[in-house]
Amino acid sequence: MEAEATQPHRPIHPPGATDHRGHAALVITCFLIIATYVLLCDLKGVNTDEGLRLGIINGGQPFRHDTPPVPWEDVLQTGKPFAYQPLYFLLQRTVMNVAQSHSEVLLKLVNIGFLWLSLQGLLALSVTWRLLPRLFLLGAFSFNAYLLMHVLQIREYILGVTFYIWSSWLVLQLLERKLQRIWWDTAWFTAYGLLLILGFYVQTWVVFVAAAQGLFLVVRRHRDRWRFHAHLALSYLMVVAATLPFLRANHQRVDVGRWGTEGTDLWPQLSNGFHLVLTGHIAGHAAFTEFLFWLWPVFIAAAAIIMMVMARPADPTTADARSAFWHQGLLMILSMTFPFAFQVVYFFRLDNLSVWPRYFVIHYFFVFWLLALAVRYLHALASSGELSLKCRRPLQALVVTAMAMMLGAGVYQTASYYRAPFFDTSLSPTSNWRRLAVEISRVLRPDDVMVVHELINQSSLTFSRPLPNRVLMLTDLERADLDSSKRLVYLESVSSLPQRDALAARMAALGYIHLQEVRLHAPDGQHFIPDWRLLVFQR
């Protein structure tokens, strides 16, 4: 029994795995998922974090209709002071250069393209499954307001999710290799090394998942152990060789201590983070999402308890589902444990940045894969002829409940995102960059110079609406040629009101001694945008 338990999981292709109707259902489901994301992709403008990324993508320059293609060198140079990896910015810059466009929809379509790649990874991982659990996997994974938020922002998180999916698939493939064809074996481990390198240059979080995957491979592989370890070492040597020069040349770090931990408890942060993963909303959002938050873990626990109390099944499909739950479940748990441990240690030792809600997307795929493994096992057991009808009926009810809740949650969360797409953006229908850009363009005169506080504001404003006027940051003001400019128009945030007197003195030193405040109208035309106002400085 012990020898049998330690054997690597070998997939068994169940009858009907290549059923054409099932294949058509999967294709239609993927099409509906992608179509939904495309239809929702233009509900809101860019937010603050996207503005910073757009500034890097555009090489630190304002967006203009007549801007020539920005070279990669400018993108890399602009990104150096920030704690971001460069691959996403270079990819989006390349798309913009080829398309000769900086359309917001275009850049979000790149993210949706990676969502499609993620779906293909889920299908590859579940290729031996029956149709119903595969549909559950696709639906539960895709129709989630939290994933909608991450995919439909110009940020790199969906690339990280894609990496987690395909690297997990590749790890499971490596574990099963017999190491009998040296060149093919080397090619597979080389592919894993290349994937790790790409993941590193997308997002540094992948380091923790890569470490968990390495531990999983070392612990689970028993046949040809030393040959296997030698091949695996090749993958990691490739990663070291490809990343060490970058790490030596780029010393960017997160602004540690900026956010602090005073007044912040760990548990509410963790609760919100995992509520978002499981339900798409923070804790306490609604009774339905609270119910969903507790329901999904119940399915995982139910599958685990049933496996422990029931004898090993003789039915090959059920046996395969059982083996996969324990085997792949270990990989999922390790892949969550490593980054989670980092989040908690970082929280206590440095600041609360590591437990911000957006970063729990690291766990997103692993949670839903574990859930889908549980539903797959329950479905296989409920369909098995080994149990009596009396025993199968509760299991069938569980599977029906899982499918019904997946459908209900998908509709609820998609509608929720449609109604309120501004989550995690500090924006609203009243106060957002699209509205600001329209109002600012009404105030500007042809020879005015637009002044903003920093790169985030510059890129967010000009990306939302390219201006014919010059757009300067405050840091560039004293060095700029202002001889022909009678007015400087400054975009002031409410949070910077205490600095207005110092700003006015700075403008007066440049010869702009007259100050006029201009309020920006809200969409109804009756009220004003509360968060911003324009300051017009005139000679």
N, C-alpha and C positions, 0 to 999 in steps of 0.2 A: 504493500500500500504506500509506503513512504517513497519508494522509487517511482511509483506511478504518479504520485502527487508532485514530484519535482520535475517531471518532464515538461518541456515547453509546450504551450498551447498550440495545437495544430488545427487550423480551420477545416471544417468539414462542409462541403457544399451541399446544402439540403436540396431535396427535390423541389423543382419550381423556381430555383434561384435565378434562372435566366428567362422566366416567364415574360412574354412580350407585353402582356397587359400590365404586369407589375412594372416593367421598364417604362412603359408609357406613363403610368401614374407618377413615377418618380420624376420623369422629365417635365410633366405638367406642373408638379409641385415646385420644382426648381424655377420654372418659368414664372409662376405666380409670385414666388418670393422675390425674384429679381424685379419683376414688374412693380410690385408694391414699393420696393425701395426707390425705384426710379420715379414713380409718381409722387413720392414724399420728399424727394431730394431738394426741392427748391422752396420749402416752406419758410425758411428763415435765412437771414444773412449770416455773415461770419461773426464769431465772438472774439474775446480777448486772446485766448490761447491760439486760436486759428490766425489771428492777426500777427502774432509773433512768428508763427511758422511761415505765413505768407511773406513776411519781411525777409526771412532767410531765403525762401524760394526765389524771391526777386532780387537777391543780391544787395539788400539794404536800400534799394531805390524805390521811389514812389511808382505806382502803376500808372502808365500813360498809354494812350492808344497808339502812339508812334514810337514806343520804346523798342529798341533793337533786341534781339535774343540775348539773354544774359548767359555768360559762360559759367561752366561748373566752378571755375576757380573763385568767382565772386560769391557763389552760393556757399562754398566751403569756408571762405574767409569771414562771411557774415555770421555763419553758424558757430564759429570758434568760441565766442564768449559764453555760449549757452550749453546746457547739459543735454543736448539732443544728439542722436546718431544721424549721420548725413544721408543715408540711402533714400529715405522717403522724399527728402527735399530735392535730391538730384533726379529722382524719377519724375516727380511732378514738374520740375523745371524742363526736363526733356520733353514731356508731353506738351507743355506750353510752347516750347520752341518749335516742335514739329507741327502742331496745330495752328501756330501763330495766333493764339487766343489765350486769354486768362479767364475764360468763363467759369463761374463758380460751379455750374452744373458739370462742366467738363472735368474739373478736378474731383468732384464727388463721384463721377462715373468711374474714375480710376479706383476709388475705394470700393465701389459696387463690383467692379471687376475682381477685386480680391475677395469679396464676399462670395462671388460665384466660384472662385478657386477653392474657398473654404468648403462650400457645399460639395464640390467634387471630391475633396478630401474625406468628408463624412461618408460619401457613397463608397469610396475606396475602402475605408475602414469597416464598413458594414456590408461588404459585398456578399458575404455568406448568410446574411440575415433574411428572414421572411419579410414580406412587404409591409405589414402593419407596424412593426417596430421601427422600420426605416422611415416610414412616414411620420411616426411620432418624433423620431430624432430630428428630422428636417424641420418640422413645425415648431417643436419646443425650442430648438436652437435659434431659429430665424425670427419668429414673430415675438420679439421681446423689445420693449421700449428702450432698455439699456443698450442693447446691440444697435438698435436704430440710431440712437444718439451717437454712438461711436463711429458707425459707418458713415453717417451723413454729416460729419464734421470733417474739415480738412486737417485731419490729424492721423497719426501713423498706427493707431491701435489695432485696426482691422488687419494690418499686415502682421502684427504680432500674433493675433488669433490664428491667421492662416499658417504661420510658422509652427505654432503649437500643434495644430491638427496634422500637418504633413510630417513634421518631425516625429510625432507619435506613431504615425503609420510606418515611417521608415525604421524606427526603433524596433517595432514588432516584426518587420521584415528581416532585419539584421539578426534578431534573436533566433530566427528559424533557419538561417543559412547553414548548409552542411559543410562549407569550406572545402569543397572538392575541386573547384575550378578557380585557380589562383587569380586569373585576370578579372573574371567576373566578380569574384569576392572583393578584390581590391577596388573595382569600380563602384560597388555598392557602398563600401566604407568611405570612399572618396566623395561620393554623392552626399553622404551624411555630413562629412566635414565641410563641404561647400555650403550645405544648408545651414549649418551652425554659423558659418562666417556671414552669410547673408542675414541671418537672424540677428547677429551681434550688431551689424551696421544699421539695422532698423531700430532696435530697442535694447537697451542694456538689461532689461528684466529677463531676457531669454537666458542669461547666464545661469540663473538659479534653476530654471527648468532643464537646461542642458546638463547641469550637475546631477539633478534627480534622475534624468534618463541614463546617465553614465552609471550611477549606482544600481539602477534597475538592471541594466545589461550585465554588470559584473556579478550581481547576486543571483540572477535567474539563469544565467548560462552555465551549464554543467558539462556539456559535451565539448571536446577539443578546447578546453578552457584557455590554455596558454596561447594557442594559435588565434583564438578569438580575441584575446586581450591584445595581442600584437597588432591585429587588424584595427581594433578600436583605438589603439595608441596612434595609429596613422591618422585617424580622423582628428584627434585632439592636437597632434603636432601641426597639422594643416591650420587649425584654428589659431594656435599660438603664433605661427609664422605670419599669418595674415593680419592679426590684430595687434601684436606687440608694437610694431612701428607706429601704428596709429595712436596707441595709448601713450607712447613716449612723446609724440609730437603734439598731442592735444590734451591739455591739462584742465579742460573745463570741468567744473564741479557745480553741483546744485548749491544754491545759496543756503548752506546749512545754518539752522538757527533762526531763519527769517520768520518762520511761522510759529515756532514755539510750542510748548505743551501745557502751559499754565491754563487752567480752566477747561482742559480737554481731557475727557475720560476715554479710555480705550474701548470699552464695551459698546457705547453708542456708535462709535466709528465702525466697528466690526459689524454691528447689527445693520446699520445702513448699507454697508458695502455688500453684505451677502443678501440682504433684502433686494438690492438692485440686481444682483446676479440672478436670483431665483424668480423675482416677480417684476423686474423692470422699474420698481419704484422704491422710495425710501420707506423705512419703518413707519407704520401708522398712516399710510396714504389712504387706504380704504379697507373695509372688511374683507373684500374679495382677495386683495393682494396678501393680506395677513393670512388668510386661509391657505392660499397657494404656497406661501412661504413655509408653512408647516406640512403641507400635503406632499410636496416633492420628496423631502427627506423620508417620509413615511414609506414611500415606495421602495427606496433604497434599503431602508431598515427591514421592510417586510421580505424583500428578496434575500437579504443576508440571513435572516432568522430561518426562513423556510429551507434554505440550503443547509444550514447547520443541523436541522432536526430531521431532514429527509435523507434517505439512503441515496447513494450514487445511482442516477438513472441509467437504464439500459438503452433508452431511446437516444440515437446519436445526436439528433438536433438539440434535445434538452441537455444532454451531457456537454455538448459544445457550448451552449449558452451558459451553463453553470461554470465551466472551466474559464470561459472568457471573463465572466464577472469577477472571479478571484484573481485571475492572471492580469487582465488589463486594468482591473480596479486598483491593483497595487501600483501600477504605473501612474494612474490618475492621482492617487492619494499622495504618492511621492512628489509628483509634479506640482501639487498644491502646497505641500508641506514646506518645501524649501523656500519659495518666495514668501509664504505666509510667515515663516520664522523670521525672515529678514524684515518684513513689515513691522512685526512686533518689537524686535530688537531695536530697529531704527527709531520707532516711536519713543521708546523709553530712553534711549541713549542720545538722540539728537533732537528731532522735532516730529510734528504730526503729519508731515508731507506724505509719508509712506502709506497712510491710511485714508487719504483723500478718496472720495467715492469713485472717481474715474479709474483709479489704479486697480480696483478689484476685477477689472476686465481680464487681468492675468489669469484668474481662476475660472473664467466663464466657460470655456470649452470643456475643461476637466470635469466641472460639476455636471454639465449636461450629458457628457459621454457616460459618466457613472450612472446617471439617472436612466439613460437609454439602455445601458447594459442591464439594469434591474428590470425595466419594462420588457426587454427582450426575453429574459429568463422567465418572468411570470407568464408571458404569452406562450413560450415554448412548453412550459409545464401545463398550462391550461389547455393546450392543444394536444397534449400527449395522451396516448391510449393506456399508459401505465396506471393512471389514477382512475378511480371510480367517478361517475358523473357527479355524485354528491360532493366529492372533493374538488372537482374541477370548477364547479359553479362559482364558489367564492373567488377563485383565481380569475375566472372569466369576468366577473364583476369588477375586479381590480383593474383589469386591462381596459375594459370599457370605460371605467371612470378615468383612467389615465388619458385615453384618447379624447374623451369629452372635455376634460379639463384643459388639455392641450389646445383644442379648438376654441374653447371659451376664452382661455387666456390670450390666445393669439388675436382674436377679435378685439378683446378689451384693450390690450396693450397697443395694438396698432391704432385704434381709435383714440386712445389716450395720447399717443405721440402726435397724432394729427391735430388734436385740440390744443396741445401745449408742447410745441417742439423746442421751446427755449430752455428746457431743463439743463442745468449745469453750465449756463452761458452768461448769467447776469444780464440777460436781455429780456425784452418784453415787446409785444406788438406796438407799444407806445414809444419805447426807447430802444432803438437798435441802429446799427450802422447804416442800413439802407435808408431809414427815415432821416437820420442825421445828415447823410450825404445830400439828400434832396433839399433839405432846409438850408444847408451851407451854400449850395450852388445858387440859391436864390439871393443870398446876401453878397456873394463875391462879385467884384467888378473885374474887368479884364486885366488891369494892371496890379491887382492886389496880390500880396504874398500870403499864402496860408501857412500858419505856424501851428505845430502840434507838439505835445510834450515829449513823445518818444517814438521809437520804431513801431511799436504795436499800433499806436494811433495812426501813424502815417500810412502803414500798409492796410489797415482795416478800412480807413476812409477812402483811400484812392483805389483799392480793389473793389469796393462797393460801387464807386462812381469815379472813374478817372477824371481828374480836373485839368483844364487847360492852364491853370495857374501853377506857379511854382509852389511846392509844398516842402517846408523846411522843418527840421526838428529844432528844439530849443538849443541843443548843443552846437548846432551849426550857425546860429543866428549871427554872432559877432564876426564870423568869417565870410558871411555872404555879402554879395554886392547888392546893396539896397538903394543905390542912388536914384534909380528910376521909379521906385515904389513909394507912393504917397501913403499907402495904408498897409498895415500888418493886421491880419485877422487871426486871432488865437482861439483855439478850441479849448475851453476851460471845463474841467470836471468839477462837480460839486465838492468832491473830496479835497480839491486843491484851493478852495476859497481862502483859507488862511494865508496862502502865499501870494495873493493878488497884489498887495502893496509892494512886495519885493519885485514882482514881475513888472509892475508899472514903473518902478524906478529903473529897472533894467531897460525897458523900452524908451524911457525918457532920455537915458544916456545915449541912445542911438538916434535921438531926434524926434521920437514919436511921443508927443507930450499930451495929446488929447485922447481921452478914453471914453468909449461908449459901449455899454452892455446891450447885447441883442439877445432876446429870448427866442427860442426855437419852438415852433408850433407843433403840437401833437397832431395825429391824423384827423381828429375831429375838427380841427381848425379853431376850436374854442379855448382849449387849454394849452399849456406849455409842457415841453419835455422836461421832466424834473431833474434829470441827472447831468445835463450839459447846458452850456450857454456860450455864446460867442462874445469875445472882447475885441472891439475894433479900435486899434491904435492908429492915430493920424498925425501927420506932421503939423 
